[in-house]
Amino acid sequence: MNTAGTIDRPLTYDPQKQAPMKPSTHDIAGTTPEDFTTSGAKDSRQNRTREMQLIPEALARAHMHDRLLEAEQERRALRLATARRMQRRAERASMRARRALAMAVMQ
């Protein structure tokens, strides 16, 4: 099946290789509307610059950077909570040891 490309899905994205626009059947042959010129169409097709094509990549990169920062902050918070829990546990063990030592000395 050899079908030509459509406006939404052209065969090629290179503006130089795209087929020129053909007039419709209801247009009078040999006339062009005042606001339409072939050079204008070519210029509008060449508006797709490399920077514009790289915008989705840049957005994805920024999104991943934000996600990595969030993950690092969550890991830091988890480590801090774990350290505080371990500190409380050590303090309780120290108090138990002091009490046991005091009980042993008292007897």
Disulfide bonds with the S-S distance in Angstrom:
none
